[in-house]
Amino acid sequence: MTEEIITSGRDIPFIDPVLNIWHWQIPLYLYLGGIAAALVFFSAYFYIRGRGNELKTSVQIAPMLAPVVIVIGLLALLLDLRHPAYFWQLYTTIRFNSPMSWGAWTLGLIMPLSIIWPLTYLKEIQKYYEKNKFFSGILEWLERMINMIKPVKSLIEWFTVNRYFLAWVNIILAVILGVYTGILLSAFNARPLWNTSILGPLFLTSGLSTGAAVIMWWSRSAKERIIFSRIDLLLIAVEGFFIIHLFMGFLASGAVQIEAAELFLGGEFTAIFWIGVVVIGLILPAMLETMELFGYHIPISIPAILILVGGLIFRFVMVEAGQITRYLY
């Protein structure tokens, strides 16, 4: 028999509050929200810059994916809700101090606008896919449906004429949505890993990087791929800067923040974070994109897939690790 002297109950498992209720639905929702925000942002930004005809994929084609991605993300979120039938109650009030309220209203606004934007380019999209019988058939059917519903046709015509105004609204909403995917976590003050103001801009930058990867992969234009490869290199550098300062801030803080950082510095998330996120999602794509810029032929799908995989792993790791960290009460 072993005699044990208990001087504190702190070591008893689960004596401290543990949050372990968010599973795959939430990181997938945050991931898809970031991609959608990026697609909407780049389409509006380059239109305002007057490069709509030069960068056709980013301005005219890729935005078609935004509403699809948003819908899939919202379905994942609904699967996570305890009472999904009451989600509409989020739209019966506005709470300016609630990130969830900001997110709900931003998604409620950006969803219809993300549908309207590609519809203002329906003729251009039809020309882009004229050799694809499947897509051209869908687009022709869609055009007939729009022409049959006069109010919808008038609305799209109005937005086509006022596309510049729509672009500015989309930029604002896209930035809010991209930042919100990080603020949704940082609002949980009781979780040290999430309780940092860096998460908002970090998730925004990561979302822009994954969105740039989608456009880079989708584009048929070598010039457009090079432009977005350069943009992505810049975003990877900024994302790396934020990650470094995230851990610097934790290590310079109190015991609970240091404990949170140690999950990635020798703890259980070390390998998956530094290999899956930093190496696969940041360093390797940056090396391949740099080689491409210096004239080496690299299939664009490789760095794009690496960025998308790294971004997904990043959100899964941050959500899972954040639920483990806690303050010592």
C-alpha positions as CSV (number, residue, x, y, z in Angstrom):
1,M,0.0,0.0,0.0
2,T,1.3,3.4,-0.9
3,E,0.7,6.4,1.4
4,E,-0.1,9.6,-0.4
5,I,-0.4,13.0,1.2
6,I,-2.8,15.3,-0.7
7,T,-2.0,18.9,-0.1
8,S,-4.1,20.3,-3.0
9,G,-7.0,19.2,-5.1
10,R,-5.5,20.9,-8.2
11,D,-4.1,17.6,-9.6
12,I,-7.4,15.8,-9.5
13,P,-8.5,15.2,-13.1
14,F,-11.2,17.6,-14.4
15,I,-11.1,19.6,-11.1
16,D,-10.7,22.7,-13.3
17,P,-13.3,23.6,-15.9
18,V,-12.7,21.9,-19.2
19,L,-14.3,23.0,-22.5
20,N,-14.5,20.1,-24.9
21,I,-17.7,20.6,-26.8
22,W,-16.5,21.9,-30.1
23,H,-15.6,19.2,-32.6
24,W,-14.9,19.1,-36.4
25,Q,-17.8,21.4,-37.3
26,I,-16.4,24.6,-35.8
27,P,-12.9,24.5,-37.3
28,L,-14.5,23.6,-40.7
29,Y,-16.9,26.5,-40.4
30,L,-14.0,28.9,-39.5
31,Y,-11.9,27.5,-42.4
32,L,-14.6,27.9,-45.0
33,G,-15.6,31.3,-43.7
34,G,-12.0,32.5,-44.2
35,I,-11.9,31.2,-47.8
36,A,-15.3,32.8,-48.6
37,A,-14.1,36.1,-47.1
38,A,-11.0,36.0,-49.2
39,L,-12.8,35.3,-52.5
40,V,-15.3,38.2,-51.9
41,F,-12.4,40.5,-50.8
42,F,-10.1,39.9,-53.8
43,S,-13.0,40.1,-56.3
44,A,-14.1,43.5,-55.0
45,Y,-10.6,44.8,-54.4
46,F,-9.3,44.2,-57.9
47,Y,-12.5,45.4,-59.4
48,I,-12.1,48.7,-57.6
49,R,-8.5,48.8,-58.9
50,G,-9.9,48.6,-62.4
51,R,-8.4,45.1,-63.1
52,G,-11.6,43.2,-63.7
53,N,-10.8,42.3,-67.3
54,E,-7.1,41.5,-66.5
55,L,-7.8,39.2,-63.5
56,K,-10.9,37.5,-64.7
57,T,-10.7,34.5,-62.4
58,S,-10.4,36.5,-59.2
59,V,-13.0,39.1,-60.1
60,Q,-15.5,37.2,-62.2
61,I,-15.1,33.4,-61.9
62,A,-13.8,32.5,-58.4
63,P,-16.6,34.5,-56.6
64,M,-19.0,31.8,-57.8
65,L,-17.5,29.5,-55.2
66,A,-18.1,32.0,-52.3
67,P,-21.8,31.4,-51.6
68,V,-21.3,27.6,-52.0
69,V,-18.5,27.7,-49.4
70,I,-20.6,29.8,-47.1
71,V,-23.6,27.4,-47.3
72,I,-21.4,24.4,-46.5
73,G,-19.9,26.3,-43.5
74,L,-23.3,27.2,-42.2
75,L,-24.5,23.6,-42.6
76,A,-21.5,22.5,-40.5
77,L,-22.4,25.2,-37.9
78,L,-26.0,24.0,-37.8
79,L,-24.8,20.5,-37.1
80,D,-23.0,21.8,-34.1
81,L,-25.9,23.7,-32.6
82,R,-27.9,22.1,-29.8
83,H,-31.2,23.6,-31.1
84,P,-30.7,24.3,-34.8
85,A,-34.4,25.1,-35.4
86,Y,-33.9,28.3,-33.4
87,F,-30.9,29.7,-35.2
88,W,-33.2,32.5,-36.7
89,Q,-33.4,34.1,-33.2
90,L,-29.9,35.5,-33.8
91,Y,-31.6,37.8,-36.3
92,T,-34.2,39.2,-33.9
93,T,-31.6,41.4,-32.1
94,I,-28.2,43.0,-32.5
95,R,-25.7,42.8,-29.7
96,F,-22.7,45.0,-30.5
97,N,-20.6,43.3,-27.7
98,S,-21.3,39.8,-29.0
99,P,-19.0,38.3,-31.7
100,M,-21.7,35.7,-32.5
101,S,-24.2,38.5,-33.2
102,W,-21.6,40.3,-35.5
103,G,-20.9,37.0,-37.3
104,A,-24.6,36.2,-37.8
105,W,-25.4,39.6,-39.2
106,T,-22.3,39.7,-41.4
107,L,-23.1,36.3,-42.8
108,G,-26.7,37.3,-43.3
109,L,-25.6,40.3,-45.4
110,I,-22.7,38.8,-47.3
111,M,-24.5,35.7,-48.3
112,P,-27.0,37.4,-50.8
113,L,-24.4,39.8,-52.0
114,S,-22.0,37.0,-52.7
115,I,-24.7,35.5,-54.9
116,I,-25.5,38.8,-56.6
117,W,-21.8,39.6,-57.5
118,P,-21.2,36.7,-59.9
119,L,-24.7,37.1,-61.4
120,T,-23.6,40.6,-62.5
121,Y,-20.9,38.8,-64.5
122,L,-23.2,36.1,-65.9
123,K,-22.4,36.8,-69.5
124,E,-18.7,36.7,-68.9
125,I,-19.0,33.5,-66.9
126,Q,-21.0,31.9,-69.8
127,K,-18.3,32.8,-72.2
128,Y,-15.6,31.4,-69.9
129,Y,-17.4,28.1,-69.7
130,E,-18.8,28.0,-73.3
131,K,-16.8,24.8,-74.1
132,N,-18.0,23.0,-71.0
133,K,-21.4,21.7,-71.9
134,F,-22.4,20.9,-68.3
135,F,-21.6,24.3,-66.9
136,S,-22.8,26.2,-69.9
137,G,-26.2,24.3,-69.7
138,I,-26.6,25.3,-66.0
139,L,-25.7,28.9,-66.8
140,E,-28.2,29.1,-69.6
141,W,-30.9,27.7,-67.4
142,L,-30.0,30.2,-64.7
143,E,-30.2,33.0,-67.2
144,R,-33.7,31.9,-68.3
145,M,-34.9,31.7,-64.7
146,I,-33.6,35.2,-64.0
147,N,-35.3,36.6,-67.1
148,M,-38.6,35.0,-66.1
149,I,-38.5,36.7,-62.6
150,K,-38.7,40.4,-63.5
151,P,-37.9,41.7,-59.9
152,V,-34.8,39.6,-59.7
153,K,-33.7,40.6,-63.2
154,S,-34.2,44.3,-62.3
155,L,-32.2,43.9,-59.0
156,I,-29.3,42.3,-60.8
157,E,-29.3,45.0,-63.5
158,W,-29.3,47.7,-60.8
159,F,-26.3,46.0,-59.0
160,T,-24.5,45.6,-62.4
161,V,-24.8,49.4,-63.0
162,N,-23.8,50.1,-59.3
163,R,-21.1,47.4,-59.1
164,Y,-18.6,49.9,-57.7
165,F,-20.8,50.5,-54.7
166,L,-21.4,46.8,-54.2
167,A,-17.6,46.2,-54.3
168,W,-17.0,48.6,-51.4
169,V,-19.7,47.0,-49.4
170,N,-18.3,43.5,-50.1
171,I,-14.8,44.6,-49.0
172,I,-16.0,45.8,-45.7
173,L,-18.1,42.7,-45.1
174,A,-15.3,40.4,-46.2
175,V,-12.8,42.0,-43.8
176,I,-15.3,41.7,-40.9
177,L,-16.0,38.1,-41.7
178,G,-12.3,37.2,-42.0
179,V,-11.5,38.9,-38.7
180,Y,-14.6,37.4,-37.0
181,T,-13.4,33.9,-37.6
182,G,-10.6,34.6,-35.2
183,I,-12.5,36.9,-32.8
184,L,-15.1,34.2,-32.3
185,L,-12.3,32.3,-30.4
186,S,-10.6,35.3,-28.8
187,A,-13.9,36.3,-27.1
188,F,-13.5,33.3,-24.8
189,N,-11.5,35.0,-22.1
190,A,-11.3,31.8,-20.0
191,R,-9.2,30.0,-22.6
192,P,-5.6,31.4,-22.5
193,L,-4.7,30.2,-26.0
194,W,-7.6,32.1,-27.5
195,N,-7.5,35.1,-25.3
196,T,-5.2,37.2,-27.5
197,S,-6.0,40.1,-29.9
198,I,-3.6,38.6,-32.5
199,L,-6.2,35.8,-33.4
200,G,-8.4,38.2,-35.4
201,P,-5.7,39.5,-37.9
202,L,-4.0,36.0,-37.9
203,F,-7.2,34.3,-39.0
204,L,-7.9,37.0,-41.5
205,T,-4.4,36.7,-43.0
206,S,-4.7,32.9,-43.1
207,G,-8.1,33.1,-44.8
208,L,-6.7,35.5,-47.4
209,S,-3.8,33.1,-48.1
210,T,-6.1,30.1,-48.6
211,G,-8.4,32.2,-50.8
212,A,-5.4,33.3,-52.9
213,A,-4.4,29.6,-53.2
214,V,-7.9,28.8,-54.6
215,I,-7.7,31.6,-57.2
216,M,-4.1,30.7,-58.1
217,W,-5.1,27.1,-58.6
218,W,-8.3,27.9,-60.6
219,S,-6.9,30.6,-62.9
220,R,-6.0,29.8,-66.5
221,S,-3.9,32.9,-66.9
222,A,-0.1,32.6,-66.2
223,K,0.0,36.3,-65.3
224,E,-2.8,36.0,-62.8
225,R,-1.2,33.0,-61.2
226,I,2.1,34.9,-60.8
227,I,0.3,37.9,-59.3
228,F,-1.5,35.8,-56.7
229,S,1.6,33.8,-56.0
230,R,3.3,37.0,-55.0
231,I,0.3,38.0,-53.0
232,D,0.4,34.7,-51.2
233,L,4.1,35.0,-50.5
234,L,3.4,38.3,-48.7
235,L,0.5,36.8,-46.8
236,I,2.6,33.8,-45.7
237,A,5.3,36.2,-44.4
238,V,2.7,38.2,-42.5
239,E,1.1,35.0,-41.1
240,G,4.5,33.8,-40.0
241,F,5.1,37.2,-38.3
242,F,1.8,36.9,-36.4
243,I,2.5,33.3,-35.3
244,I,6.0,34.3,-34.0
245,H,4.5,37.2,-32.0
246,L,1.6,35.0,-30.8
247,F,4.1,32.7,-29.0
248,M,6.4,35.6,-28.0
249,G,3.4,37.2,-26.3
250,F,2.5,34.0,-24.5
251,L,6.0,33.3,-23.3
252,A,6.3,36.8,-21.9
253,S,3.0,36.5,-20.0
254,G,1.8,34.6,-17.0
255,A,1.9,31.0,-16.1
256,V,-1.3,30.0,-17.9
257,Q,-0.2,31.6,-21.2
258,I,3.2,29.9,-20.9
259,E,1.5,26.6,-20.3
260,A,-0.7,27.2,-23.4
261,A,2.4,28.0,-25.5
262,E,4.1,24.8,-24.2
263,L,1.4,22.7,-25.9
264,F,3.2,23.7,-29.2
265,L,6.7,23.9,-27.8
266,G,7.2,20.3,-26.8
267,G,3.7,19.4,-25.9
268,E,1.1,17.2,-27.6
269,F,0.4,19.6,-30.5
270,T,4.1,20.3,-31.3
271,A,4.4,17.9,-34.3
272,I,1.1,18.6,-35.9
273,F,1.5,22.3,-35.6
274,W,5.1,22.8,-36.7
275,I,4.9,20.1,-39.4
276,G,1.3,20.4,-40.6
277,V,0.9,24.2,-40.3
278,V,4.3,25.8,-40.4
279,V,6.2,23.4,-42.7
280,I,3.4,22.1,-45.0
281,G,1.2,25.2,-44.9
282,L,3.8,28.0,-44.9
283,I,7.4,27.1,-45.6
284,L,7.0,24.5,-48.4
285,P,4.5,26.6,-50.4
286,A,6.7,29.7,-50.0
287,M,9.7,27.8,-51.3
288,L,7.8,26.4,-54.3
289,E,6.2,29.8,-55.1
290,T,9.7,31.5,-54.9
291,M,11.1,28.8,-57.2
292,E,8.2,29.4,-59.7
293,L,9.0,33.2,-59.7
294,F,12.6,32.4,-60.5
295,G,11.6,30.4,-63.6
296,Y,11.4,26.9,-62.3
297,H,8.3,25.1,-63.5
298,I,6.2,24.0,-60.4
299,P,2.7,22.7,-60.9
300,I,0.6,25.4,-59.3
301,S,-1.7,22.8,-57.7
302,I,1.1,21.6,-55.4
303,P,1.6,24.9,-53.4
304,A,-2.1,25.6,-53.5
305,I,-3.0,22.3,-52.0
306,L,-0.3,22.6,-49.4
307,I,-1.7,26.0,-48.3
308,L,-5.3,24.8,-48.2
309,V,-4.3,21.7,-46.1
310,G,-2.1,23.8,-43.8
311,G,-4.9,26.3,-43.3
312,L,-7.4,23.5,-42.4
313,I,-4.9,21.9,-39.9
314,F,-4.3,25.3,-38.3
315,R,-7.9,25.8,-37.4
316,F,-8.4,22.3,-36.2
317,V,-5.3,22.6,-34.0
318,M,-6.3,26.0,-32.6
319,V,-9.8,24.9,-31.7
320,E,-8.7,21.7,-30.1
321,A,-5.8,23.1,-28.2
322,G,-7.7,26.1,-27.0
323,Q,-10.3,23.9,-25.3
324,I,-7.5,22.2,-23.3
325,T,-6.0,25.4,-21.9
326,R,-7.5,27.0,-18.8
327,Y,-6.8,29.4,-16.0
328,L,-6.0,28.3,-12.5
329,Y,-8.8,29.5,-10.3
